[in-house]
Amino acid sequence: MRPGPADPASLGIDVAKATFEAALLIHGRLLHRSFAMTAQGFDSLHTWIGKQGVEQAHACLEATGEYGAALALSLYAAGHVVSIVNPARIAAYAKSRLARTKTDKADAGLLAHFCSTQHPVPWTPPPAEVRELQARVRRVEMLQEMAQQEVNRLQSGLHSPAVRASMEATLAFLRQEIDAMQRLVQEQLEQSADLQHKQRLLCSIPGIGRWTAARVLAESDQVRTSVSARQLAAYAGLTPRERTSGTSVRGQTRLAKTGNSRLRRALYLPAIVAIRHNPAVRAFAERLRARGKPPMVIVAAAMRKLLHLIYGVLKSGKAFDPALALAA
């Protein structure tokens, strides 16, 4: 019997580097199978799903970086509903079910049950131009991290001239690669009239330069179109987490940090610049400072304010207006 609209099939997928474990939940029955993380493996998955009499499944994957990206695209292209879920939600769901077993097979089954009971929001892949922009931006960030590691090693007090020469040569090469890849990022933006226009809008906000604009567009452009400004801030992990209970528990309010860490990092230094040079952010920071808020709380709030300004100019399609921003 084929699953009907009222009883859809749920597909949980636990992703690894070379393989993935699939668990198909149909009419309360869980079917398992492992596949290779290759194009042939994706085809085998589609064939296996079809053999179970399922025309469209709701697939659920954890957000685990690049490993599952091609698989998610393949499922979406095949007509299945796809949801990519924050691992923290899955961990909390596992605790709620008192799950004791931690294996790839058990995790895939857990994802299938989560998908069936929680109905996570469907994912829509970003356009190819945004995917390419994201890949290039993330490569720059990776190279920057590698360069910083070499800088840290050089500053560690190493005395070997040969090793220092090797590190300096490696660092010079990494800096050349960073410059080259950043040029490719800008080329990707300039190839798209839409992305180029959005970059100009973002650069009209004091505190945001071309590189920050590229990072923000790479990590949020697709998400931003379907959420509110507050939801975008939550996506970046920039919403406060309060911890109080009764009269005895008064924990310090902190950032949730359960969102896109790349987007959050992209806003840190621009927020510090905006506190000094952006009239709307500066006025906001001064109000917080007058209320006795600590410096890092002010910076975090400035990051959130900056993201709201970003959302506003992109939604309106109009450049930053200090008068409107101060009145908001």
Buried (B, 14 or more C-beta within 10 A) or exposed (E): EEBEEEEBBBBBBBBEEEBBBBBBBBEEEBBBBBBEBEEEBBEBBBEBBEEBEBEBBBBBBBBBEEBBBEBBBBBBEBEBBBBBBBEBBBEEBBEEEEBEEEEBBBBBBBBBBBBBEBBBEEBEBBBEBBBBBBBBBBBBBEBBEBBEBBEEBBEEEEEEEEEEEEBEEBBEBBBEBBEEBBEBBBEBBEEBEEBBEBBBBBBBBBBBBBBBBBBBBBBBBBBBEEBEBBBBBBBBBBBEEEEEEEEEEEEEEEBBBBBBEBBBBBBBBBBBBBBEEBBBBBEBBEEBBEEEBEEEBBBBBBBBBBBBBBBBBBEEEEEBBEEEBEEE
